[in-house]
Each structure stands twice: as C-alpha cells, then as structure tokens.
C-alpha cells in the first residue's frame, strides 16, 4: 500500500545533498509506514513530520517539491 511512498522517501534518504536531519526524518517516516497500526494514524503522523521538514530553511528546493508530492499522495489516501 505504501510501497510508492517508501520508494520516494528512500530517494531522499539516499541523496547525500540533503541535510542529515531531513534524511533522518524521512527514515523515521519509513519506519512509521512499515509499522503495524491503523493506516489513518500512520498517514497523519507521516504528514505531520513531512510538514515539519518542508519548513526547514536548509531543505533544497527540489527536495521540498519531492516532499510536497509525497504529502499529496498521502492526503489522497485519507
């Protein structure tokens, strides 16, 4: 169900031009999506974390666009 989103998050995690704190938040999102629990709870938690990430002043513009794309996909699942 979350395969595409996890794939997109992994692209950010593997991008060494992205600051470490942002990659760490994306790894946290992957762990949440892979965990047991209600889909809506997981989606809300990940959207919240990613919203925080997009407000980081150090995030590269192209990464911010990737994150917005992921959030859009997640919100369409709700």
Number of C-alpha atoms within 10 A of each C-alpha: 8 14 11 11 19 19 12 16 21 15 15 21 20 10 12 10 12 16 15 12 13 21 21 13 18 24 17 15 23 21 14 16 22 13 11 9 10 9 15 13 13 19 19 15 15 23 20 13 15 21 15 12 21 19 10 14 8 13 17 14 11 10 18 18 13 17 22 17 14 19 20 12 14 18 13 7 12 10
